[in-house]
Amino acid sequence: MLFQIIQLVGAVLILGAFAAQQSKRLESETVVYQLLNCLGGFCLCTAAVAEVQYGFILLEGAWTILSAAGLVRVMRGA
């Protein structure tokens, strides 16, 4: 049950960031956008590790790493 809650939180964070960016309420080159993606990816990757789902570990691990790199890039430019 705990990992299902973590999965839902992660999905809401990623989808919320995407919806806000698509509706022009949030730019992708902002700390908030990158942080939402990074935290969402981390939540989903954590749940995937707990359930030993290798495909999702790869997907969400990469999502987290790429979002963290984007976060660092945006913070350095800010």
C-alpha positions as CSV (number, residue, x, y, z in Angstrom):
1,M,0.0,0.0,0.0
2,L,2.8,2.4,0.9
3,F,4.5,2.0,-2.5
4,Q,1.2,2.6,-4.3
5,I,0.9,5.9,-2.5
6,I,4.5,6.8,-3.5
7,Q,3.7,5.8,-7.1
8,L,0.6,8.1,-7.1
9,V,2.5,11.0,-5.6
10,G,5.3,10.6,-8.2
11,A,2.8,10.4,-11.1
12,V,1.0,13.5,-9.9
13,L,4.2,15.4,-9.6
14,I,5.3,14.5,-13.1
15,L,1.9,14.9,-14.7
16,G,1.3,18.2,-12.9
17,A,4.5,19.6,-14.2
18,F,3.8,18.5,-17.7
19,A,0.2,19.8,-17.6
20,A,1.4,23.2,-16.3
21,Q,4.1,23.4,-19.0
22,Q,1.6,22.4,-21.7
23,S,-0.9,25.0,-20.6
24,K,1.8,27.7,-20.5
25,R,1.6,28.1,-16.7
26,L,5.1,26.9,-16.1
27,E,8.2,27.1,-18.2
28,S,10.4,24.0,-18.6
29,E,13.5,26.0,-17.8
30,T,12.5,26.7,-14.2
31,V,13.6,25.3,-10.9
32,V,10.0,24.3,-10.1
33,Y,9.5,22.3,-13.3
34,Q,12.8,20.5,-13.0
35,L,12.3,19.8,-9.3
36,L,8.8,18.4,-9.8
37,N,10.1,16.1,-12.5
38,C,13.1,15.1,-10.4
39,L,11.0,14.3,-7.3
40,G,8.3,12.5,-9.3
41,G,10.9,10.4,-11.0
42,F,12.6,9.6,-7.8
43,C,9.3,8.5,-6.2
44,L,8.4,6.3,-9.1
45,C,12.0,4.8,-9.3
46,T,11.9,4.0,-5.6
47,A,8.6,2.2,-6.0
48,A,10.0,0.3,-9.0
49,V,13.0,-0.8,-7.1
50,A,10.9,-2.1,-4.2
51,E,8.8,-4.1,-6.7
52,V,11.8,-5.2,-8.8
53,Q,10.5,-3.8,-12.1
54,Y,13.6,-3.5,-14.2
55,G,12.0,-1.6,-17.1
56,F,10.5,1.0,-14.8
57,I,13.8,1.2,-12.8
58,L,15.6,2.1,-16.0
59,L,12.9,4.6,-17.2
60,E,12.4,6.4,-13.9
61,G,16.1,6.2,-12.9
62,A,17.0,7.9,-16.2
63,W,14.1,10.4,-15.7
64,T,15.4,11.3,-12.3
65,I,19.0,11.7,-13.4
66,L,18.1,13.8,-16.4
67,S,15.8,16.0,-14.4
68,A,18.5,16.4,-11.7
69,A,21.0,17.5,-14.4
70,G,18.3,19.9,-15.7
71,L,17.8,21.2,-12.2
72,V,21.5,21.8,-11.7
73,R,21.7,23.6,-15.1
74,V,18.8,25.9,-14.3
75,M,20.1,26.7,-10.9
76,R,23.5,27.6,-12.2
77,G,21.9,29.9,-14.8
78,A,19.6,31.5,-12.2
